[in-house]
Amino acid sequence: MEFSKSAVNWALPVLLLSCFLAFLNINGVEASHKVFTEFQSINSVNVRQVHRTGYHFQPTKHWINDPNGPMYYNGVYHLFYQYNPKGAVWGNIVWAHSVSTDLINWKKVEHAIYPSKPFDQYGCWSGSATILPGNKPIILYTGIIDKNNTQVQNYAVPANLSDPYLREWIKPDNNPLIVADQSVNKTSFRDPTTAWLGRDGHWRIVMGSRRKDRGMTHMYRSKDFMHWTKAGHPLHSSAGTGNWECPDFYPVSISGKNGLDTSVMGPNVKHVLKVSLDVTRYEYYTLGTYLAQQDRYVPDKDMIDGWNGLRYDYGNFYASKSFFDPSKNRRILWGWANESDTTDNDVQKNWAGIQKLAKGEKIEIKGITVAQADVDVTFTFNSLDNAEPFDPSWDRYDAQKLCSQKGSTVEGGLGPFGLLTLASENLEEYTPVFFRVFKDQNKHIVLMCSDASRSSLMDPKTHMKNGNDAYRPSFAGFVNVDLKDKKLSLRSLIDNSVVESFGAGGKTCITSRVYPTLAVYGNAHLYAFNNGSETVNIESLNAWTMSRPLQMNH
């Protein structure tokens, strides 16, 4: 994945774990991030760490972005990630490497890959890991070979398979393995997927790319994993979506709940194709059928193949990567929650029971450390009759715009109700996560919002919200849920500057990055609230303080 110049400043993120903008064209490079060359090699300053996450993966200091090639190997989980060892903004990127036996406690080991040879001297970008026959791991990654941003695909292998942490990786001299031909955009040709093995004995991978404004995944095949041939057509493409980054392609079972190895195919298997859109900086996925003999992927008929499609997470979440965990037969998804503070601040930071809620009421949830907590609440209501009519003029696909118009303080019928997270005592600051129910002909529409616009007070020096260009959006998504039981559940994982929320058992997920100035540590408060005319019951509420891992050496 790449970054370039634009009006949007994002930096120093965390990585999220789940079990499952207009863009400018500068020197031919399209993206919606800004490169701050003056900050790329400036060491971060140790200042107040009130916004540092406690239980989300975050290095001790400096910039990270995409999770690369996560894998499980011989009892150890390996997380590789894009990292700037010299500063808190994007630049000087290497593949950092941390290991864990439980996905909670992490140990930093030596960087796995860094620019050192002609085939990656200008950058080592994202990629994936594959376990080859004989239990041999291999990494495929994108290398940048010149100042024109020409991209090629390289590989690396462990130097010592007997080392349980695989601390050292070798980049053989027969790299690059794949060079774009004349039909491929050489500056939009990156992020190879985990390989899958076809029934014909050939390995297959895809890379993200584009042809003009058509996003696509180019497919390559190989018998021996060393010599690759480009397929005559993309695995899939979609017009008007722009450049595709960080593709992920994997099977899911339609008859069971276990995850599947990437090479599994069969009659009870569907496939997921996820892409990260360079233009919108959001991710979208479709569920469909992989036609193995034709090497084509066809989304199901009810899938929206583009900007209005399904998303893993409707908030601050990008460049995700999944892997199969054979120890527990599950597929694990890592995602990147980018920092949304200003660049200057990034350089400084371095790094149960039943209760009724009538209209306008709120109750405080006490007895836990609410700045670092896991809260699971189920709301019920007696009737759907008071749900507001869904205005035909509203965009049915733009939940974020609707949320910005119908915020948590805008009184409604059935909703808004939910949680006020990271709230100051007098509600000068708070991040509400809430539902609002609308009625539309013979069905109901559920809107879920996570609104960061009130998350931070004005800076007393600049009289601006935490700086002049901090990113404080209202994230939102529609929840596809049956309300026949008149019940909605909400779970929020609160981690100092991260609010990660799951609506209706995870049908809709939203992640927000926030930077309160008052609602920090013991001064943070948590409330359940209702600003709708329909009384809402709290059927159950469970909340836990989340401790820091015993080992956070990363």
C-alpha positions in Angstrom: 0.0 0.0 0.0 1.2 3.5 -0.7 0.8 7.1 0.4 1.0 10.4 -1.4 0.0 14.1 -1.0 -3.4 15.4 -0.3 -5.5 17.4 2.1 -6.0 14.5 4.5 -3.6 13.8 7.3 -3.7 10.4 9.0 -0.9 8.9 11.1 0.4 6.5 13.8 -2.3 3.8 14.0 -3.1 0.6 15.9 -3.9 -2.8 14.6 -7.2 -4.5 15.3 -7.8 -8.2 15.6 -11.1 -9.9 14.8 -12.1 -13.5 14.4 -14.2 -13.1 11.9 -12.2 12.1 -0.2 -11.4 13.1 -3.3 -7.9 12.2 -4.4 -5.1 14.2 -6.0 -2.7 13.0 -8.7 0.8 14.1 -7.7 3.6 12.9 -10.0 1.4 10.1 -11.3 0.8 8.6 -7.8 -2.8 8.5 -6.7 -3.7 8.2 -3.0 -5.3 10.2 -0.3 -2.6 10.4 2.3 0.1 13.1 2.7 3.8 12.5 2.8 5.6 14.6 5.4 9.3 14.3 4.4 10.3 16.7 7.2 8.9 14.3 9.8 9.9 10.9 8.4 13.1 10.6 10.4 12.2 12.7 13.5 12.1 10.7 16.7 8.9 10.9 18.6 8.8 12.8 21.9 7.7 11.2 25.1 4.7 13.2 26.2 1.3 12.4 27.8 0.2 8.9 26.8 -3.4 9.2 27.8 -4.5 8.2 24.3 -2.2 5.2 24.0 -4.2 2.0 23.6 -4.0 -0.7 26.3 -5.0 -3.9 24.6 -5.0 -3.2 20.9 -1.7 -3.9 19.1 0.4 -0.8 19.0 4.2 -0.4 18.9 6.1 1.5 21.6 6.5 4.4 19.2 6.5 5.5 15.6 4.3 4.9 12.6 2.7 1.6 11.6 0.2 0.8 8.8 -0.9 -2.4 7.0 -0.7 -5.7 8.8 1.4 -7.9 6.4 1.3 -11.6 6.0 0.1 -12.7 9.4 0.4 -16.4 9.9 0.4 -19.3 12.4 3.5 -21.5 12.3 4.6 -24.3 14.7 2.5 -22.9 17.6 3.5 -19.3 17.2 1.4 -16.4 15.7 3.5 -14.1 13.5 2.4 -10.5 12.8 4.3 -8.5 10.3 3.4 -4.9 9.7 4.5 -1.8 7.8 6.6 0.3 10.2 8.7 3.4 10.2 11.5 2.9 12.7 12.6 6.5 12.5 9.4 8.6 12.9 5.7 8.9 13.6 4.6 9.5 10.0 4.8 7.3 6.9 8.3 6.8 5.4 11.4 4.5 5.8 9.0 1.6 5.7 10.2 -1.9 6.9 8.4 -5.1 7.7 8.4 -5.1 11.5 7.8 -8.5 13.2 6.2 -9.5 16.5 5.3 -12.9 17.8 2.8 -14.4 20.2 1.4 -17.7 21.4 -2.0 -16.3 22.4 -2.7 -13.2 20.3 -2.7 -11.1 23.5 0.9 -11.0 24.7 3.4 -9.9 22.0 7.2 -10.0 21.7 9.0 -7.8 19.3 11.8 -9.5 17.2 14.1 -8.3 14.5 12.6 -6.6 11.4 11.9 -9.3 8.8 12.3 -7.3 5.6 13.8 -3.9 4.8 15.1 -2.2 1.7 18.5 -3.5 0.9 18.7 -4.8 -2.7 18.0 -3.4 -6.2 14.6 -5.1 -6.3 13.3 -3.3 -3.2 15.7 -0.4 -2.7 13.0 2.2 -2.8 10.5 0.4 -0.6 9.2 -2.9 0.9 5.5 -2.7 0.8 2.6 -5.0 1.7 2.2 -8.7 1.0 1.3 -12.0 2.4 2.6 -15.3 3.8 1.9 -18.8 2.5 2.8 -22.1 4.1 4.2 -24.4 1.3 4.2 -28.2 1.4 6.8 -29.5 3.8 5.7 -26.8 6.3 7.9 -24.2 4.8 6.7 -20.5 5.1 7.3 -18.0 2.4 6.5 -14.3 2.1 5.5 -12.5 -1.1 5.8 -8.7 -1.0 5.8 -5.7 -3.2 9.2 -4.0 -3.9 9.7 -0.6 -5.3 12.7 -0.5 -7.7 13.0 3.1 -8.8 12.0 6.7 -8.1 9.2 6.3 -10.6 7.4 4.0 -8.1 7.7 0.9 -10.3 6.4 -2.1 -8.4 7.5 -5.7 -8.6 6.7 -8.8 -6.6 9.5 -10.4 -4.5 9.8 -13.3 -2.0 11.6 -13.9 1.3 12.2 -17.1 3.3 13.3 -17.9 6.9 17.0 -18.3 7.4 16.5 -20.9 10.1 13.4 -23.0 10.3 14.4 -24.3 13.7 14.2 -20.9 15.2 10.7 -20.8 16.7 10.4 -17.1 16.2 11.8 -17.0 12.6 13.8 -13.9 13.5 15.9 -13.7 10.3 14.5 -13.7 6.7 16.5 -14.0 3.5 15.7 -12.3 0.2 17.3 -14.5 -2.5 19.0 -12.9 -5.5 16.6 -14.5 -8.1 14.1 -11.8 -7.1 11.9 -10.2 -8.4 9.6 -13.2 -9.2 7.0 -11.1 -11.0 7.5 -8.0 -13.2 4.5 -6.3 -14.7 4.1 -6.6 -18.5 2.9 -3.8 -20.8 -0.7 -4.5 -20.1 -0.3 -3.7 -16.4 -0.1 -0.4 -14.6 3.4 -0.7 -13.1 2.7 2.0 -10.4 -0.5 0.3 -9.3 0.6 -3.3 -9.0 0.9 -4.4 -5.4 0.0 -6.3 -2.3 0.1 -10.0 -3.4 -2.4 -12.3 -1.6 -1.8 -15.5 0.3 -1.5 -18.2 -2.5 -4.0 -21.0 -2.9 -3.3 -24.3 -4.6 -5.7 -25.3 -7.4 -6.7 -28.9 -8.2 -4.5 -28.7 -11.3 -1.4 -28.4 -9.0 -0.8 -24.8 -9.8 -0.5 -22.0 -7.2 -2.4 -18.8 -7.7 -2.1 -15.3 -6.3 -3.7 -12.0 -7.1 -2.4 -8.4 -6.9 -4.4 -5.2 -6.6 -4.3 -2.8 -9.6 -6.3 -0.6 -11.9 -6.8 0.2 -15.5 -7.9 3.9 -15.7 -10.8 4.0 -13.2 -11.5 0.2 -13.2 -10.2 -1.5 -10.2 -9.0 -5.1 -10.6 -7.1 -8.1 -9.3 -4.5 -9.5 -11.6 -4.0 -13.2 -11.3 -0.7 -15.2 -11.7 -0.2 -19.0 -11.7 2.9 -21.1 -10.9 3.8 -24.8 -10.7 6.8 -24.3 -8.5 6.2 -20.9 -6.7 9.2 -19.5 -8.5 8.1 -19.1 -12.1 4.8 -17.2 -12.5 2.6 -16.7 -15.5 0.0 -13.9 -15.8 -3.6 -15.1 -16.5 -5.3 -13.8 -19.6 -7.9 -11.9 -17.5 -8.2 -10.5 -14.0 -9.8 -12.7 -11.3 -12.3 -9.8 -11.0 -12.7 -6.2 -11.8 -15.2 -3.4 -11.3 -15.6 -0.1 -13.2 -15.5 3.2 -11.5 -13.9 2.0 -8.3 -10.3 3.2 -8.8 -7.2 1.5 -7.7 -7.5 -1.7 -5.6 -5.1 -2.2 -2.7 -4.5 -5.0 -0.2 -6.9 -7.6 -1.8 -7.8 -10.7 0.2 -9.4 -13.8 -1.3 -10.5 -16.7 0.8 -13.2 -19.5 1.1 -16.0 -19.6 3.7 -18.2 -22.5 4.6 -21.9 -22.3 4.0 -22.6 -25.4 6.1 -20.5 -24.8 9.2 -18.9 -22.2 11.4 -15.3 -23.2 11.1 -12.8 -21.2 9.1 -11.2 -22.8 6.0 -7.7 -23.1 4.6 -7.2 -20.7 1.7 -7.0 -23.6 -0.8 -10.3 -25.3 0.1 -12.9 -25.5 -2.6 -16.1 -27.5 -2.9 -19.9 -27.5 -3.2 -20.5 -26.0 0.3 -18.0 -23.2 -0.2 -18.4 -19.6 -1.1 -15.6 -17.1 -1.6 -15.0 -13.6 -0.2 -13.2 -11.0 -2.2 -12.1 -8.0 -0.2 -10.4 -4.9 -1.6 -9.2 -1.6 -0.1 -10.2 1.3 -2.3 -7.4 3.8 -2.7 -9.9 6.6 -3.6 -12.3 6.3 -0.6 -9.8 4.8 1.9 -12.5 2.3 2.9 -12.7 -1.5 2.4 -15.4 -3.4 0.6 -16.2 -7.0 0.1 -18.5 -9.3 -1.8 -19.5 -12.9 -1.3 -19.7 -15.0 -4.4 -18.5 -18.0 -6.4 -15.0 -18.9 -7.5 -15.2 -20.6 -10.9 -12.0 -22.5 -10.6 -11.8 -23.8 -14.2 -12.2 -20.3 -15.6 -10.3 -18.6 -12.8 -13.0 -16.1 -12.4 -14.8 -14.8 -9.4 -18.5 -13.9 -9.7 -20.2 -12.0 -6.8 -23.7 -13.2 -5.8 -26.5 -11.3 -7.5 -27.5 -9.4 -4.4 -24.0 -8.1 -3.8 -23.2 -4.5 -4.5 -19.8 -4.5 -6.2 -18.4 -1.0 -5.5 -18.5 2.0 -3.2 -21.9 1.2 -1.7 -21.0 -2.4 -1.0 -20.6 -4.3 2.3 -17.8 -3.4 4.6 -16.1 -5.3 7.5 -16.1 -2.1 9.5 -17.9 1.2 8.8 -15.4 3.3 10.7 -11.7 3.9 10.8 -10.5 0.6 9.3 -8.3 -0.2 6.3 -5.8 -2.5 4.7 -7.0 -5.6 6.5 -5.5 -9.1 6.1 -6.9 -12.5 7.1 -5.2 -15.8 7.7 -6.3 -19.3 8.5 -5.4 -20.6 12.0 -5.2 -24.4 11.8 -4.8 -24.8 15.6 -8.4 -23.7 16.1 -9.9 -24.1 12.6 -10.7 -20.4 12.4 -9.9 -17.5 10.1 -8.5 -14.4 11.9 -8.7 -10.9 10.5 -6.3 -8.2 11.3 -7.2 -4.6 10.4 -5.5 -1.2 10.6 -7.2 1.7 12.6 -5.3 4.7 11.5 -4.6 7.6 13.7 -6.9 10.6 13.0 -5.1 13.2 15.0 -3.1 16.0 13.5 0.4 15.3 12.1 2.1 17.6 14.7 0.3 15.8 17.5 1.3 12.4 16.1 5.0 13.4 16.2 4.5 14.5 19.9 2.5 11.5 21.0 4.9 8.9 19.7 2.9 6.1 19.2 -26.5 -6.9 34.1 -30.1 -6.2 34.9 -33.1 -4.4 33.6 -33.3 -0.6 33.5 -35.8 1.6 31.7 -34.6 4.6 29.7 -37.4 7.2 29.0 -36.8 10.0 26.5 -33.9 12.2 27.6 -32.7 9.9 30.3 -29.2 8.5 30.8 -27.7 6.2 33.4 -24.0 5.9 34.4 -22.3 2.6 34.2 -19.9 2.4 37.2 -17.6 0.0 38.8 -15.2 -0.5 35.9 -12.3 1.4 34.3 -14.4 2.9 31.5 -11.4 4.3 29.6 -10.3 0.7 29.0 -13.4 -1.6 29.0 -15.6 -4.1 27.2 -19.3 -3.3 27.4 -22.0 -5.5 26.2 -25.6 -4.3 26.4 -28.9 -5.5 25.0 -31.7 -3.0 24.5 -35.4 -3.9 24.1 -38.5 -1.9 23.3 -42.2 -2.6 23.4 -43.2 -1.3 20.1 -41.9 -0.3 16.6 -44.8 2.1 16.0 -42.8 5.2 17.0 -40.1 4.6 14.5 -39.5 7.7 12.3 -40.5 7.4 8.6 -37.5 7.0 6.3 -37.5 10.1 4.0 -37.4 9.0 0.4 -35.0 11.8 -0.4 -32.3 10.2 1.9 -29.6 8.2 0.2 -30.2 4.5 1.2 -26.5 3.8 0.9 -25.0 6.9 2.6 -25.4 6.0 6.3 -22.6 8.3 7.3 -24.4 11.4 5.9 -27.6 10.4 7.6 -25.8 10.0 10.9 -24.3 13.5 10.6 -27.8 14.8 10.2 -29.5 12.6 12.8 -26.9 12.7 15.6 -27.3 11.5 19.2 -28.8 14.7 20.4 -31.5 14.9 17.7 -34.7 13.7 19.3 -36.4 10.9 17.4 -39.1 8.2 17.8 -37.3 4.8 18.3 -33.9 6.1 19.1 -31.3 7.5 19.2 -30.3 5.1 22.1 -27.0 3.5 23.0 -23.8 4.4 24.8 -22.0 7.6 25.6 -18.3 6.4 25.7 -15.3 8.3 26.9 -17.5 11.0 28.3 -16.4 13.8 30.6 -18.4 14.4 33.8 -20.4 17.3 32.4 -20.5 15.9 28.8 -18.2 18.5 27.4 -16.7 15.5 25.6 -18.2 12.2 24.6 -18.3 9.7 21.8 -21.8 8.3 21.3 -22.4 4.9 19.8 -26.1 4.5 19.1 -29.0 3.1 17.1 -31.9 4.8 15.4 -34.8 2.9 13.8 -36.8 4.1 10.8 -39.8 2.6 9.1 -39.9 2.2 5.4 -43.1 0.8 3.8 -43.2 -2.8 5.0 -39.8 -3.0 6.7 -37.7 -1.2 9.3 -34.2 0.3 8.7 -31.7 0.3 11.6 -29.0 3.0 11.5 -25.9 2.5 13.7 -23.6 5.5 14.4 -20.3 6.2 16.1 -19.9 9.9 16.3 -16.5 11.3 17.0 -17.5 15.0 16.3 -17.9 15.6 20.1 -15.1 13.5 21.3 -12.6 16.3 22.1 -12.8 19.8 23.5 -11.3 22.8 21.7 -7.6 23.3 22.3 -7.3 26.3 24.6 -4.3 27.6 22.7 -5.6 27.2 19.1 -9.3 27.3 19.8 -9.6 24.4 17.4 -10.4 20.7 18.0 -7.0 19.2 18.9 -5.4 21.1 16.1 -6.5 22.6 12.8 -7.1 19.5 10.8 -7.9 16.6 13.1 -10.3 14.1 11.6 -13.5 13.8 13.6 -16.2 12.1 11.4 -19.5 10.6 12.2 -19.1 7.0 11.1 -22.2 4.9 10.3 -23.6 1.8 8.8 -27.0 0.2 8.3 -27.7 -2.9 10.3 -29.3 -5.8 8.5 -31.3 -7.2 11.4 -34.8 -8.7 12.0 -36.6 -6.7 14.7 -39.4 -9.2 15.3 -38.0 -9.7 18.9 -37.8 -5.9 19.4 -34.3 -6.2 20.6 -30.9 -4.8 19.6 -27.5 -5.6 21.1 -24.4 -3.4 21.2 -20.9 -4.3 22.3 -18.2 -1.6 22.5 -14.5 -2.2 23.2 -13.1 1.0 24.6 -9.3 1.5 24.7 -8.4 5.1 25.6 -8.4 6.4 22.0 -10.2 3.5 20.2 -13.9 2.8 20.3 -14.6 -0.4 18.5 -18.3 -1.3 18.3 -20.3 -4.2 17.1 -24.1 -3.9 16.5 -26.5 -6.8 16.5 -23.9 -9.4 17.3 -21.4 -8.0 14.8 -23.6 -7.6 11.8 -22.3 -4.0 11.6 -18.9 -3.0 13.0 -17.6 0.6 13.4 -14.2 1.7 14.7 -13.4 5.3 15.7 -10.2 6.9 16.8 -10.8 9.7 19.4 -8.6 12.0 21.5 -10.4 13.3 24.6 -8.8 15.9 26.8 -11.0 15.6 29.8 -12.4 12.1 29.6 -9.1 10.3 30.2 -8.0 7.6 32.7 -10.2 7.9 35.9 -11.9 11.0 34.6 -13.7 9.1 31.9 -17.4 8.2 32.3 -19.7 5.8 30.5 -23.5 6.2 30.1 -26.4 4.4 28.5 -28.8 6.9 27.0 -32.1 7.4 25.1 -33.2 10.5 23.2 -36.2 8.9 21.5 -39.9 9.2 22.5 -40.2 5.4 22.7 -39.0 4.1 26.1 -36.1 1.6 25.8 -35.3 -1.1 28.3 -31.8 -2.4 29.1 -32.5 -6.1 29.2 -28.9 -7.0 30.1 -25.7 -5.1 30.6 -22.3 -6.7 31.2 -19.1 -4.6 31.5 -15.5 -5.5 32.3 -12.3 -3.6 32.9 -9.8 -4.7 30.2 -6.3 -5.1 31.6 -3.1 -4.6 29.6 -1.4 -7.7 28.3 1.4 -9.0 30.5 3.8 -8.5 27.6 3.5 -5.6 25.2 7.0 -5.6 23.9 6.3 -4.5 20.4 
